[in-house]
Structure formats: C-alpha cells, structure tokens
C-alpha cells in the first residue's frame, strides 16, 4: 500500500489532520507534521499547490484532495 493511501486511510479512520507544512524550495520537498506527531516528507512538490499557501483556510482539505488526485493519477498510469 502506498504512503499516500495510508495517510488517507489514517485520516478517514482516525481523523489525524495535518498541522504544519514546511516547504523547501530548493529541494522541492514538503515536510508535513500531523496531529499525532508523525512527519511525512513529500518529494517533487510544485510551489504552486494550494496547500502550501499559509493564508489558505482550507489547507488540510486541499492537501487531502492533492493526495487523492495523485492516487487516481497513479491508477490511470498503470
């Protein structure tokens, strides 16, 4: 099972929300800290994704939408 599927499942089962998003522009990575204390690093993240905007009140929702779109993209590319 891929990591983004595990994160989605963890959210839907336990409602573990992302709290902090730390983006590294040079490496194009984002470290996401969740309410349960876990931290997950994502690679090759464009700086324009909606969940990176700290002024976005729907960051968590946009992050989960991003994960879902990546899951669907991976399924379509198989």
N, CA, C and O atoms as a GROMACS GRO file, in nm:
protein
  312
    1UNK      N    1   0.085  -0.117   0.000
    1UNK     CA    2   0.000   0.000   0.000
    1UNK      C    3   0.090   0.124   0.000
    1UNK      O    4   0.185   0.133   0.078
    2UNK      N    5   0.059   0.218  -0.087
    2UNK     CA    6   0.142   0.337  -0.096
    2UNK      C    7   0.122   0.428   0.025
    2UNK      O    8   0.022   0.419   0.096
    3UNK      N    9   0.219   0.515   0.046
    3UNK     CA   10   0.217   0.603   0.162
    3UNK      C   11   0.097   0.698   0.159
    3UNK      O   12   0.033   0.719   0.262
    4UNK      N   13   0.066   0.755   0.041
    4UNK     CA   14  -0.045   0.850   0.039
    4UNK      C   15  -0.178   0.779   0.064
    4UNK      O   16  -0.270   0.840   0.118
    5UNK      N   17  -0.190   0.653   0.028
    5UNK     CA   18  -0.311   0.577   0.060
    5UNK      C   19  -0.319   0.553   0.210
    5UNK      O   20  -0.427   0.562   0.269
    6UNK      N   21  -0.205   0.523   0.273
    6UNK     CA   22  -0.203   0.502   0.418
    6UNK      C   23  -0.243   0.629   0.491
    6UNK      O   24  -0.316   0.623   0.590
    7UNK      N   25  -0.196   0.744   0.444
    7UNK     CA   26  -0.230   0.872   0.509
    7UNK      C   27  -0.379   0.901   0.493
    7UNK      O   28  -0.444   0.944   0.588
    8UNK      N   29  -0.433   0.877   0.374
    8UNK     CA   30  -0.576   0.897   0.355
    8UNK      C   31  -0.657   0.804   0.444
    8UNK      O   32  -0.756   0.846   0.505
    9UNK      N   33  -0.617   0.680   0.452
    9UNK     CA   34  -0.688   0.584   0.536
    9UNK      C   35  -0.680   0.626   0.684
    9UNK      O   36  -0.779   0.618   0.756
   10UNK      N   37  -0.562   0.670   0.727
   10UNK     CA   38  -0.544   0.715   0.865
   10UNK      C   39  -0.635   0.834   0.894
   10UNK      O   40  -0.693   0.843   1.002
   11UNK      N   41  -0.647   0.925   0.798
   11UNK     CA   42  -0.735   1.039   0.819
   11UNK      C   43  -0.881   0.994   0.832
   11UNK      O   44  -0.950   1.033   0.926
   12UNK      N   45  -0.926   0.914   0.738
   12UNK     CA   46  -1.068   0.873   0.740
   12UNK      C   47  -1.103   0.786   0.860
   12UNK      O   48  -1.216   0.792   0.909
   13UNK      N   49  -1.007   0.707   0.908
   13UNK     CA   50  -1.036   0.621   1.023
   13UNK      C   51  -1.016   0.693   1.156
   13UNK      O   52  -1.094   0.671   1.249
   14UNK      N   53  -0.914   0.778   1.166
   14UNK     CA   54  -0.878   0.838   1.294
   14UNK      C   55  -0.887   0.990   1.297
   14UNK      O   56  -0.869   1.051   1.402
   15UNK      N   57  -0.915   1.052   1.184
   15UNK     CA   58  -0.924   1.197   1.172
   15UNK      C   59  -0.794   1.266   1.215
   15UNK      O   60  -0.797   1.368   1.285
   16UNK      N   61  -0.680   1.210   1.174
   16UNK     CA   62  -0.550   1.272   1.202
   16UNK      C   63  -0.525   1.378   1.095
   16UNK      O   64  -0.507   1.347   0.978
   17UNK      N   65  -0.524   1.501   1.137
   17UNK     CA   66  -0.513   1.614   1.046
   17UNK      C   67  -0.370   1.664   1.034
   17UNK      O   68  -0.293   1.655   1.129
   18UNK      N   69  -0.334   1.715   0.917
   18UNK     CA   70  -0.203   1.780   0.904
   18UNK      C   71  -0.206   1.914   0.976
   18UNK      O   72  -0.303   1.989   0.968
   19UNK      N   73  -0.098   1.943   1.048
   19UNK     CA   74  -0.090   2.069   1.124
   19UNK      C   75   0.004   2.170   1.062
   19UNK      O   76  -0.030   2.287   1.046
   20UNK      N   77   0.124   2.124   1.026
   20UNK     CA   78   0.227   2.215   0.976
   20UNK      C   79   0.279   2.166   0.842
   20UNK      O   80   0.298   2.047   0.820
   21UNK      N   81   0.302   2.262   0.753
   21UNK     CA   82   0.356   2.235   0.621
   21UNK      C   83   0.486   2.314   0.607
   21UNK      O   84   0.485   2.437   0.610
   22UNK      N   85   0.599   2.244   0.592
   22UNK     CA   86   0.728   2.312   0.579
   22UNK      C   87   0.785   2.281   0.442
   22UNK      O   88   0.826   2.168   0.414
   23UNK      N   89   0.787   2.382   0.355
   23UNK     CA   90   0.830   2.363   0.217
   23UNK      C   91   0.975   2.406   0.199
   23UNK      O   92   1.015   2.511   0.247
   24UNK      N   93   1.053   2.323   0.130
   24UNK     CA   94   1.191   2.355   0.094
   24UNK      C   95   1.193   2.380  -0.056
   24UNK      O   96   1.183   2.287  -0.136
   25UNK      N   97   1.206   2.507  -0.093
   25UNK     CA   98   1.200   2.545  -0.234
   25UNK      C   99   1.312   2.484  -0.316
   25UNK      O  100   1.290   2.440  -0.429
   26UNK      N  101   1.433   2.481  -0.262
   26UNK     CA  102   1.548   2.430  -0.337
   26UNK      C  103   1.532   2.281  -0.368
   26UNK      O  104   1.562   2.237  -0.479
   27UNK      N  105   1.486   2.205  -0.271
   27UNK     CA  106   1.471   2.060  -0.289
   27UNK      C  107   1.334   2.020  -0.342
   27UNK      O  108   1.313   1.906  -0.382
   28UNK      N  109   1.241   2.115  -0.344
   28UNK     CA  110   1.101   2.089  -0.384
   28UNK      C  111   1.040   1.975  -0.301
   28UNK      O  112   0.976   1.884  -0.353
   29UNK      N  113   1.064   1.984  -0.170
   29UNK     CA  114   1.005   1.887  -0.077
   29UNK      C  115   0.918   1.961   0.023
   29UNK      O  116   0.935   2.081   0.047
   30UNK      N  117   0.824   1.889   0.079
   30UNK     CA  118   0.742   1.945   0.186
   30UNK      C  119   0.737   1.843   0.299
   30UNK      O  120   0.708   1.725   0.277
   31UNK      N  121   0.765   1.889   0.420
   31UNK     CA  122   0.751   1.806   0.540
   31UNK      C  123   0.619   1.844   0.604
   31UNK      O  124   0.593   1.961   0.634
   32UNK      N  125   0.535   1.744   0.625
   32UNK     CA  126   0.403   1.768   0.682
   32UNK      C  127   0.395   1.700   0.817
   32UNK      O  128   0.412   1.578   0.828
   33UNK      N  129   0.368   1.781   0.920
   33UNK     CA  130   0.352   1.729   1.056
   33UNK      C  131   0.203   1.709   1.082
   33UNK      O  132   0.122   1.798   1.059
   34UNK      N  133   0.171   1.590   1.132
   34UNK     CA  134   0.031   1.556   1.161
   34UNK      C  135   0.002   1.568   1.310
   34UNK      O  136   0.094   1.576   1.392
   35UNK      N  137  -0.124   1.571   1.344
   35UNK     CA  138  -0.168   1.590   1.483
   35UNK      C  139  -0.119   1.479   1.575
   35UNK      O  140  -0.106   1.500   1.695
   36UNK      N  141  -0.091   1.361   1.521
   36UNK     CA  142  -0.042   1.251   1.604
   36UNK      C  143   0.110   1.256   1.624
   36UNK      O  144   0.167   1.166   1.687
   37UNK      N  145   0.176   1.362   1.571
   37UNK     CA  146   0.319   1.379   1.589
   37UNK      C  147   0.403   1.323   1.476
   37UNK      O  148   0.524   1.347   1.472
   38UNK      N  149   0.344   1.251   1.384
   38UNK     CA  150   0.420   1.195   1.273
   38UNK      C  151   0.452   1.305   1.171
   38UNK      O  152   0.378   1.402   1.156
   39UNK      N  153   0.564   1.286   1.102
   39UNK     CA  154   0.607   1.379   0.997
   39UNK      C  155   0.634   1.297   0.872
   39UNK      O  156   0.703   1.195   0.876
   40UNK      N  157   0.580   1.344   0.760
   40UNK     CA  158   0.598   1.276   0.632
   40UNK      C  159   0.656   1.376   0.533
   40UNK      O  160   0.609   1.490   0.525
   41UNK      N  161   0.758   1.333   0.459
   41UNK     CA  162   0.819   1.419   0.357
   41UNK      C  163   0.770   1.376   0.219
   41UNK      O  164   0.770   1.258   0.186
   42UNK      N  165   0.728   1.474   0.140
   42UNK     CA  166   0.686   1.451   0.002
   42UNK      C  167   0.787   1.517  -0.091
   42UNK      O  168   0.837   1.626  -0.061
   43UNK      N  169   0.815   1.452  -0.202
   43UNK     CA  170   0.915   1.499  -0.298
   43UNK      C  171   0.847   1.548  -0.426
   43UNK      O  172   0.734   1.510  -0.457
   44UNK      N  173   0.921   1.633  -0.499
   44UNK     CA  174   0.875   1.686  -0.627
   44UNK      C  175   0.740   1.755  -0.616
   44UNK      O  176   0.649   1.729  -0.695
   45UNK      N  177   0.728   1.843  -0.519
   45UNK     CA  178   0.606   1.920  -0.497
   45UNK      C  179   0.623   2.059  -0.559
   45UNK      O  180   0.717   2.131  -0.526
   46UNK      N  181   0.534   2.094  -0.647
   46UNK     CA  182   0.538   2.227  -0.710
   46UNK      C  183   0.507   2.334  -0.605
   46UNK      O  184   0.422   2.313  -0.519
   47UNK      N  185   0.574   2.448  -0.613
   47UNK     CA  186   0.548   2.554  -0.514
   47UNK      C  187   0.412   2.619  -0.530
   47UNK      O  188   0.375   2.702  -0.447
   48UNK      N  189   0.336   2.583  -0.631
   48UNK     CA  190   0.207   2.647  -0.657
   48UNK      C  191   0.088   2.568  -0.603
   48UNK      O  192  -0.026   2.613  -0.619
   49UNK      N  193   0.110   2.453  -0.539
   49UNK     CA  194  -0.005   2.377  -0.489
   49UNK      C  195  -0.074   2.456  -0.377
   49UNK      O  196  -0.008   2.524  -0.298
   50UNK      N  197  -0.204   2.445  -0.372
   50UNK     CA  198  -0.285   2.528  -0.283
   50UNK      C  199  -0.254   2.506  -0.136
   50UNK      O  200  -0.261   2.601  -0.057
   51UNK      N  201  -0.218   2.384  -0.096
   51UNK     CA  202  -0.199   2.360   0.047
   51UNK      C  203  -0.070   2.421   0.101
   51UNK      O  204  -0.049   2.419   0.222
   52UNK      N  205   0.015   2.474   0.016
   52UNK     CA  206   0.136   2.541   0.065
   52UNK      C  207   0.113   2.687   0.102
   52UNK      O  208   0.197   2.748   0.168
   53UNK      N  209   0.002   2.743   0.062
   53UNK     CA  210  -0.029   2.883   0.092
   53UNK      C  211  -0.078   2.894   0.237
   53UNK      O  212  -0.186   2.845   0.270
   54UNK      N  213   0.000   2.959   0.321
   54UNK     CA  214  -0.034   2.970   0.463
   54UNK      C  215  -0.162   3.051   0.487
   54UNK      O  216  -0.221   3.044   0.595
   55UNK      N  217  -0.204   3.128   0.388
   55UNK     CA  218  -0.327   3.207   0.401
   55UNK      C  219  -0.450   3.128   0.361
   55UNK      O  220  -0.562   3.178   0.372
   56UNK      N  221  -0.431   3.007   0.316
   56UNK     CA  222  -0.541   2.923   0.269
   56UNK      C  223  -0.610   2.858   0.390
   56UNK      O  224  -0.548   2.776   0.458
   57UNK      N  225  -0.735   2.892   0.417
   57UNK     CA  226  -0.804   2.834   0.532
   57UNK      C  227  -0.842   2.687   0.512
   57UNK      O  228  -0.879   2.618   0.607
   58UNK      N  229  -0.833   2.639   0.388
   58UNK     CA  230  -0.870   2.500   0.358
   58UNK      C  231  -0.747   2.416   0.324
   58UNK      O  232  -0.754   2.327   0.240
   59UNK      N  233  -0.636   2.444   0.390
   59UNK     CA  234  -0.510   2.374   0.358
   59UNK      C  235  -0.522   2.224   0.374
   59UNK      O  236  -0.479   2.149   0.287
   60UNK      N  237  -0.580   2.179   0.484
   60UNK     CA  238  -0.591   2.035   0.508
   60UNK      C  239  -0.676   1.968   0.400
   60UNK      O  240  -0.638   1.864   0.347
   61UNK      N  241  -0.788   2.029   0.367
   61UNK     CA  242  -0.874   1.973   0.262
   61UNK      C  243  -0.801   1.968   0.129
   61UNK      O  244  -0.809   1.868   0.057
   62UNK      N  245  -0.730   2.076   0.095
   62UNK     CA  246  -0.657   2.080  -0.031
   62UNK      C  247  -0.545   1.976  -0.033
   62UNK      O  248  -0.517   1.918  -0.138
   63UNK      N  249  -0.483   1.953   0.081
   63UNK     CA  250  -0.379   1.850   0.090
   63UNK      C  251  -0.439   1.712   0.062
   63UNK      O  252  -0.382   1.635  -0.015
   64UNK      N  253  -0.552   1.681   0.125
   64UNK     CA  254  -0.614   1.551   0.102
   64UNK      C  255  -0.665   1.538  -0.042
   64UNK      O  256  -0.661   1.429  -0.099
   65UNK      N  257  -0.713   1.647  -0.100
   65UNK     CA  258  -0.752   1.644  -0.241
   65UNK      C  259  -0.632   1.616  -0.331
   65UNK      O  260  -0.642   1.543  -0.429
   66UNK      N  261  -0.518   1.675  -0.295
   66UNK     CA  262  -0.394   1.651  -0.370
   66UNK      C  263  -0.357   1.503  -0.362
   66UNK      O  264  -0.324   1.442  -0.464
   67UNK      N  265  -0.362   1.445  -0.242
   67UNK     CA  266  -0.330   1.303  -0.227
   67UNK      C  267  -0.424   1.216  -0.309
   67UNK      O  268  -0.381   1.121  -0.374
   68UNK      N  269  -0.551   1.249  -0.305
   68UNK     CA  270  -0.650   1.171  -0.381
   68UNK      C  271  -0.623   1.182  -0.530
   68UNK      O  272  -0.635   1.083  -0.602
   69UNK      N  273  -0.589   1.301  -0.577
   69UNK     CA  274  -0.561   1.317  -0.720
   69UNK      C  275  -0.436   1.239  -0.760
   69UNK      O  276  -0.430   1.185  -0.871
   70UNK      N  277  -0.337   1.233  -0.671
   70UNK     CA  278  -0.216   1.154  -0.701
   70UNK      C  279  -0.250   1.006  -0.704
   70UNK      O  280  -0.194   0.933  -0.786
   71UNK      N  281  -0.338   0.961  -0.619
   71UNK     CA  282  -0.378   0.820  -0.617
   71UNK      C  283  -0.449   0.786  -0.748
   71UNK      O  284  -0.420   0.683  -0.810
   72UNK      N  285  -0.540   0.872  -0.791
   72UNK     CA  286  -0.612   0.847  -0.916
   72UNK      C  287  -0.518   0.853  -1.036
   72UNK      O  288  -0.533   0.775  -1.130
   73UNK      N  289  -0.424   0.945  -1.031
   73UNK     CA  290  -0.325   0.955  -1.140
   73UNK      C  291  -0.242   0.827  -1.149
   73UNK      O  292  -0.217   0.775  -1.258
   74UNK      N  293  -0.199   0.777  -1.034
   74UNK     CA  294  -0.120   0.653  -1.032
   74UNK      C  295  -0.200   0.536  -1.085
   74UNK      O  296  -0.144   0.450  -1.154
   75UNK      N  297  -0.328   0.528  -1.054
   75UNK     CA  298  -0.412   0.422  -1.106
   75UNK      C  299  -0.428   0.431  -1.257
   75UNK      O  300  -0.426   0.329  -1.327
   76UNK      N  301  -0.444   0.553  -1.307
   76UNK     CA  302  -0.464   0.574  -1.451
   76UNK      C  303  -0.338   0.544  -1.531
   76UNK      O  304  -0.346   0.508  -1.649
   77UNK      N  305  -0.222   0.558  -1.469
   77UNK     CA  306  -0.096   0.537  -1.540
   77UNK      C  307  -0.051   0.393  -1.541
   77UNK      O  308   0.053   0.362  -1.600
   78UNK      N  309  -0.123   0.305  -1.478
   78UNK     CA  310  -0.083   0.163  -1.474
   78UNK      C  311  -0.123   0.091  -1.597
   78UNK      O  312  -0.097  -0.029  -1.610
   0.00000   0.00000   0.00000
